[in-house]
Amino acid sequence: MSTFRSEPFLWIHLSGIVLFPILLEIVLIGLATGDSFSYILELLLIAAFGIIPVLRMQLTCPFDIFSILLFSLNPESLTTEQTRILSLFKSNKQKLFAILAAGFMLLLLWLLYRLSPLAVALFDFIPQWRILGLIIATIAFFGSNLFLQVPLSVLLVLLTKQSQFAQIEPYPQDQIEQDFTVPGIKVSKILWFLKSDSDSKEIT
């Protein structure tokens, strides 16, 4: 019996969580670079640029997981099962956990800031320009939020019961581009070994 959990795109984006700790380490490198000029202001700037864009995306136009790097599947190429998966990303549970994850990341940023003086000696080979450190920290913190929020949303989908999934209404294909963040160049197929609805129609 086939199950939506065998969808490769779910597992591809869930595996993105491996980048999360790596990016946090880079955040620490940035925070340990140079001398802080304003504790509160720096935290607010990094949090604003690192958390808010990703949170806003997940609350309003969730990331379309049917994409890899520079390519994304055309909405018309998605199977009925894939459009059901997209419907799950628009649930209130997804929004709640996105907000909780943002709160967790804010706390984590504060902890990294407190730990950063201990890491100064480890990264003293980097030019000690505070502005450079803040840029590094902000970009890495944005990435860490992205690679936490997207895998978390995928995990919530994977935890959906098969019986519940069968009752989900497929997301309207003509609304996907306006209701989801669809990155990259649109193509009809990314993973060559997967069959789309259009392929099935041609066979019949």
N, C-alpha and C positions, 0 to 999 in steps of 0.2 A: 504493500500500500504506500503510495507516494505521500509525502508530507511537505508542507511549505518550508520546513526547517532544512530541507536539502538544497534550498536556493543558494547557489554559490556566492552571489553578491552579498548576502547576509554575512557569511563567514569571512569574506574578503574584508569587509568594513569592520567587523568585530575584531579582526586581527590587528587593526590599526592601534589598538590599545597598547601594543608593545612600544610605540613611539612616545607614549605618555611620560614614563619616567625619564626617558632620554631628554625630552624637551624641558622637564622640570630641572634637570641638572644644568641645562644651558641657562635657564632662568636664574639659577643660583650663581652661575658664572657672571652673568650680567649684573646682578645685585652686588656681587663682591668686587666689582670693578670701580675704582675711583672712590671719592669721598662723597657721602650723601649730603645734599644741600637742604633737603626738606623731607623729613620722614613722611608726613601726611600727604604732601603734594605728590611725591613720587608714587606712593601706594595708590592714590586716586587715579593718577595718569595711567599707570600700568593696568589697574583693574578696569578702567573705562575702556581702553583700547583692546584689552585682552579678553574681557568677559562679555561686555554688552553686545558687540556685533554677533558673536556666536549664539548667545542666548536669544537675541532678537530673531535670528534666523530660525532657531528651533521652535520658537513660539509662534511665529507667523508663517514662514515658508521653510519647512523642514528640509534638510539636505536630502536630495534624491540619491538613494544608494545605488541606483542602477547606472553607475558611472565608474570609470577607472581612469585615473590620471587626467588626460586631456580629452577623453571621450565619454559620451553619455548616450544611452539608448533613446531613440525617438519614442515619445509617448505612444505612437501608433504601433510600435514594435513590441510593446509590453504584453505579456500574457495576462489572462484573467487573474491568475494566481498572483502575479507581480503587482497588479493594480489593487488587489486586496491587501497585499503587504503595505502598499503606500497608504491605504486608508488607516492602517494601524498607527502610522507615524503622526496622524492628525488627532489622535485621541487626547483626552484631558489628562490621562495618566502620564503620557509623554511630556506634556507641558509641566506637570507637577514635578516630575523627576528632573527636568531641565532646570527648573528654578532651584531645586535642592542641590543639584550639581554645581550651579553657579555659586551658591552660598558656601559649599564645600571648597571651591577653588579660591574664593576670597579669603577664607580661613587659612588655606594652604599657602597663599601668597604672603600673608602676614607671618606665618611660621618660617617661610624661606627668608623673609627679610630679617627676621630675628637671628637666623642661623648664618646669614651671609658674612658677618665679621669673622667667623671661624674659618671661612673658606678663602679669605683674602690671600694668605700665603701660598695656597695651592694654584692660584691663577695669576700670580704677579708677572707672568711673562706677557700678559695682554697689556697693551697701552692703557694706562690708568686714567682714561678720560671718562668722567661720569656720564656725559651725554652718550658716549658709545655704549657704556654698560646698560643704560636705560633703554636704548634702542634694541640691544640684544635681548634684554629681559622682556621687553614688551612683545617683540615678534615671537619669541619662544613661548611666552605665556599665552598668546593668542593661539599658537599651534597646539599647546597642551590642552587648552579648553576645547578646541575642535576635535582633538583625538581622544577626549574623554566623552564629550557630549554625543558624538555620532556612534561610537561603539556602545555607549549606554542605551541609546535609543534602539539600537539593533538588538541588544540583549533583552530589552523589554518585549520586543516583537517575538523573539525566540521563546520566551517564557509563556506566550499565549497558547492556550490549549487548542488542540486540533479541532475539537467540536465547536469552540468559539470562533475559530478562524473560518470555518465553513459557513458561518452565518454572516460574515462581514461582507458588506456591499463593495464591489469593485469601485475604485476611485475613477470618476469620469476622465477619460483620456484627454478630452479637450480642455480640461481645467488644470492639468498637471503642471504645465509650464508657468502658469500664473500663481499657483498655490504652493509650489516647491522650488527650492534652489537647485536648478539643473545646470551643473557646470560643464564646461568643455564643448567640444564639437559633437553635434548630434549625428549618430550613425544608426543603422538598422541592426547591427550585430557587433558585439565586442568579444564575447566568449564564443568562439566558432562552434563548440560542441553542444551549445544549447539550442533547442528548437523554440521558435516563437509561434504565436497563433497563426501568423501568416504562412509559416512553413507547413503547419498542419493542414491549412486550407488547400495549399498547393498539392499536397499528397493525396487528399481526398478528391 
